[in-house]
Amino acid sequence: MKDPTSPVCRTISTLLSRIGDKWTVLVVQTLSDGSKRFNELRREIPSVSQRMLTLTLRNLERDGLVSRTVTPTIPPRVDYELTDLGQSLQKPICGLATWATENVETIHAAQARFDAARDEAEAA
């Protein structure tokens, strides 16, 4: 698995890139409460554009993390919900969010130290 050109490594890299994406994390967390319509998701994630939400949902559906149900009404009703696989992603995502929350101040301090040292070196 250390060969970045191996099919397994590329697959894992692609999946981690997808599930680590900021919109994926927010959509998965939002859908953890249950099925939602597209506009409900947009209201609960106001910073996401319509295009980005559409792409994110399509990719999550393709990966088997989200199911899309169309009810033939006028206008058509489309609901999104996490599949069992998507539900299984909740624990790692929540763990990562908890870690980020617990360490954000330490990370900001490290960034400030790094930036100050770089600025000092550039000034010299």
Residue frames as qw, qx, qy, qz and C-alpha x, y, z in Angstrom:
[[0.000, 0.882, 0.472, 0.000, 0.00, 0.00, 0.00],
 [0.366, -0.665, 0.077, 0.646, 3.00, 2.30, 0.10],
 [0.319, 0.080, 0.573, 0.751, 3.03, 2.57, -3.70],
 [0.252, 0.466, 0.258, -0.808, 0.91, 5.66, -4.49],
 [0.390, 0.293, -0.528, -0.695, 0.29, 4.35, -8.01],
 [0.002, -0.097, -0.995, 0.018, -1.23, 1.06, -6.84],
 [0.331, -0.431, -0.573, -0.614, -4.97, 0.70, -7.48],
 [0.524, -0.566, -0.603, 0.202, -5.68, 0.12, -3.77],
 [0.358, -0.337, -0.195, 0.849, -3.79, 3.25, -2.73],
 [0.054, -0.134, -0.343, -0.928, -5.51, 5.34, -5.41],
 [0.420, -0.515, -0.664, -0.344, -8.92, 4.03, -4.34],
 [0.501, -0.554, -0.491, 0.448, -8.29, 4.78, -0.68],
 [0.255, -0.177, 0.011, 0.951, -6.93, 8.22, -1.55],
 [0.185, -0.311, -0.493, -0.791, -10.01, 9.02, -3.65],
 [0.497, -0.583, -0.632, -0.117, -12.41, 7.87, -0.92],
 [0.474, -0.475, -0.355, 0.650, -10.58, 9.77, 1.83],
 [0.122, 0.019, 0.191, 0.974, -10.56, 12.85, -0.35],
 [0.323, -0.444, -0.566, -0.615, -14.31, 12.55, -0.82],
 [0.567, -0.617, -0.545, 0.019, -15.29, 11.81, 2.78],
 [0.495, -0.371, -0.235, 0.750, -12.85, 14.39, 4.12],
 [0.115, 0.421, 0.329, 0.837, -14.34, 17.12, 1.96],
 [0.079, 0.054, 0.443, -0.891, -15.94, 19.90, 3.99],
 [0.572, -0.002, -0.184, -0.799, -19.29, 19.66, 2.20],
 [0.651, -0.055, -0.746, -0.128, -19.44, 15.88, 2.59],
 [0.274, -0.080, -0.733, 0.617, -18.85, 16.18, 6.33],
 [0.265, 0.086, 0.252, -0.927, -21.58, 18.82, 6.67],
 [0.645, 0.011, -0.427, -0.634, -24.08, 16.90, 4.53],
 [0.580, -0.070, -0.807, 0.089, -23.47, 13.63, 6.37],
 [0.119, -0.109, -0.639, 0.752, -23.84, 15.35, 9.73],
 [0.406, 0.071, 0.027, -0.911, -27.01, 17.12, 8.62],
 [0.695, 0.004, -0.540, -0.475, -28.56, 13.91, 7.29],
 [0.252, 0.075, -0.889, 0.374, -27.77, 12.11, 10.56],
 [0.342, 0.103, 0.476, -0.804, -31.09, 13.50, 11.87],
 [0.557, 0.393, 0.716, -0.151, -32.99, 11.67, 9.12],
 [0.448, 0.457, 0.590, 0.492, -34.29, 12.17, 5.61],
 [0.014, -0.667, -0.101, 0.738, -34.20, 15.70, 4.20],
 [0.581, 0.738, 0.324, 0.117, -35.26, 17.41, 1.00],
 [0.614, 0.350, 0.051, 0.706, -32.76, 19.36, -1.05],
 [0.027, -0.741, -0.034, -0.670, -33.96, 22.78, 0.11],
 [0.724, -0.685, -0.054, -0.068, -33.95, 21.65, 3.74],
 [0.830, -0.115, 0.028, 0.545, -30.28, 20.76, 3.32],
 [0.361, 0.546, 0.087, 0.751, -29.61, 24.15, 1.72],
 [0.357, -0.816, -0.063, -0.451, -31.25, 25.94, 4.65],
 [0.818, -0.569, 0.033, 0.085, -29.31, 23.92, 7.22],
 [0.686, -0.186, 0.250, 0.657, -26.00, 24.41, 5.36],
 [0.257, 0.913, 0.214, -0.235, -26.41, 28.04, 4.21],
 [0.153, -0.748, 0.452, 0.461, -22.81, 28.46, 3.04],
 [0.479, 0.000, 0.797, 0.368, -23.08, 25.72, 0.38],
 [0.328, 0.326, -0.324, -0.825, -24.03, 26.72, -3.15],
 [0.842, 0.226, 0.199, -0.447, -26.76, 24.89, -5.01],
 [0.697, 0.540, -0.463, -0.087, -24.23, 23.49, -7.48],
 [0.128, 0.468, -0.811, 0.326, -21.85, 22.25, -4.77],
 [0.586, -0.089, 0.611, -0.525, -24.68, 20.64, -2.81],
 [0.858, 0.368, -0.042, -0.356, -25.91, 18.92, -5.98],
 [0.558, 0.545, -0.621, 0.075, -22.41, 17.60, -6.77],
 [0.147, -0.386, 0.789, -0.454, -21.83, 16.48, -3.20],
 [0.738, 0.046, 0.445, -0.506, -25.14, 14.62, -3.01],
 [0.822, 0.457, -0.248, -0.235, -24.53, 12.98, -6.39],
 [0.372, 0.520, -0.738, 0.216, -21.07, 11.79, -5.31],
 [0.356, -0.249, 0.734, -0.522, -22.39, 10.53, -1.97],
 [0.847, 0.206, 0.196, -0.449, -25.14, 8.65, -3.78],
 [0.703, 0.529, -0.469, -0.073, -22.61, 7.17, -6.21],
 [0.179, 0.448, -0.795, 0.369, -20.45, 6.03, -3.28],
 [0.579, -0.306, -0.749, -0.098, -23.44, 4.39, -1.59],
 [0.220, -0.077, -0.571, 0.787, -23.48, 6.76, 1.38],
 [0.333, 0.282, 0.255, -0.863, -26.74, 8.52, 0.52],
 [0.252, 0.382, 0.856, 0.239, -29.95, 7.27, -1.04],
 [0.194, 0.158, -0.136, -0.959, -32.14, 9.48, -3.20],
 [0.212, 0.422, 0.878, -0.073, -35.88, 8.84, -3.31],
 [0.157, 0.000, -0.298, -0.942, -38.07, 10.55, -5.90],
 [0.278, 0.448, 0.770, -0.359, -41.79, 10.74, -5.17],
 [0.162, 0.273, 0.595, 0.738, -43.75, 11.40, -8.38],
 [0.015, 0.774, 0.517, -0.365, -45.76, 14.45, -7.38],
 [0.361, 0.653, 0.221, 0.628, -46.02, 17.87, -8.98],
 [0.406, 0.708, -0.577, -0.024, -43.43, 19.17, -8.43],
 [0.844, 0.019, -0.524, 0.113, -41.47, 15.96, -7.83],
 [0.552, -0.771, 0.257, -0.187, -40.41, 15.41, -4.23],
 [0.732, 0.370, -0.499, 0.281, -36.82, 14.28, -3.78],
 [0.647, -0.725, 0.178, -0.154, -35.60, 13.08, -0.39],
 [0.525, 0.513, -0.618, 0.281, -32.05, 12.25, 0.64],
 [0.740, -0.603, 0.198, -0.222, -31.07, 10.04, 3.53],
 [0.065, -0.612, 0.788, -0.015, -28.01, 8.21, 4.77],
 [0.842, 0.068, -0.504, -0.178, -27.69, 4.56, 3.86],
 [0.873, -0.475, -0.038, 0.105, -26.37, 2.07, 6.42],
 [0.740, 0.170, -0.031, 0.650, -22.92, 2.75, 5.00],
 [0.078, 0.672, 0.004, 0.736, -23.48, 6.49, 5.40],
 [0.654, -0.705, -0.048, -0.271, -24.67, 5.96, 8.97],
 [0.901, -0.229, -0.072, 0.361, -21.46, 4.03, 9.68],
 [0.488, 0.455, -0.055, 0.743, -19.50, 7.15, 8.68],
 [0.343, -0.850, -0.145, -0.373, -21.11, 9.13, 11.51],
 [0.784, -0.576, -0.037, 0.230, -18.82, 7.85, 14.26],
 [0.681, -0.006, 0.107, 0.725, -15.52, 8.72, 12.53],
 [0.147, 0.645, 0.216, 0.718, -16.85, 12.11, 11.39],
 [0.498, -0.823, -0.142, -0.234, -18.08, 12.96, 14.90],
 [0.813, -0.393, -0.001, 0.429, -14.73, 11.83, 16.31],
 [0.526, 0.272, 0.161, 0.790, -12.89, 14.07, 13.90],
 [0.118, -0.770, -0.214, -0.589, -15.18, 17.01, 14.70],
 [0.682, -0.721, -0.117, 0.036, -14.65, 16.46, 18.43],
 [0.758, -0.152, 0.064, 0.631, -10.87, 16.31, 17.94],
 [0.313, 0.511, 0.197, 0.776, -10.94, 19.54, 15.90],
 [0.353, -0.824, -0.197, -0.398, -13.04, 21.33, 18.51],
 [0.773, -0.596, -0.053, 0.209, -10.78, 20.18, 21.35],
 [0.710, -0.190, 0.197, 0.648, -7.59, 21.20, 19.54],
 [0.359, 0.815, 0.283, 0.357, -8.52, 24.32, 17.60],
 [0.240, -0.964, 0.119, 0.003, -6.84, 26.70, 20.07],
 [0.688, -0.438, 0.453, 0.359, -3.63, 24.67, 20.10],
 [0.639, 0.386, 0.475, 0.465, -3.59, 24.60, 16.30],
 [0.151, 0.948, 0.156, 0.233, -4.19, 28.36, 16.08],
 [0.448, -0.835, 0.272, 0.166, -1.32, 28.94, 18.53],
 [0.723, -0.134, 0.512, 0.444, 0.99, 26.71, 16.47],
 [0.491, 0.668, 0.390, 0.401, 0.02, 28.56, 13.28],
 [0.088, -0.993, 0.002, -0.077, 0.70, 31.91, 14.94],
 [0.601, -0.618, 0.404, 0.307, 4.15, 30.73, 16.13],
 [0.696, 0.187, 0.522, 0.457, 4.99, 29.39, 12.68],
 [0.325, 0.837, 0.297, 0.324, 3.84, 32.58, 10.92],
 [0.278, -0.949, 0.133, 0.064, 5.74, 34.79, 13.38],
 [0.666, -0.405, 0.481, 0.401, 8.94, 32.78, 12.91],
 [0.600, 0.430, 0.494, 0.459, 8.56, 32.92, 9.12],
 [0.112, 0.961, 0.164, 0.195, 7.91, 36.68, 9.20],
 [0.471, -0.811, 0.276, 0.209, 10.95, 37.14, 11.46],
 [0.700, -0.119, 0.527, 0.467, 13.15, 35.10, 9.10],
 [0.464, 0.666, 0.419, 0.407, 11.92, 37.05, 6.06],
 [0.095, -0.993, -0.037, -0.054, 12.60, 40.37, 7.79],
 [0.622, -0.622, 0.332, 0.341, 16.19, 39.37, 8.57]]
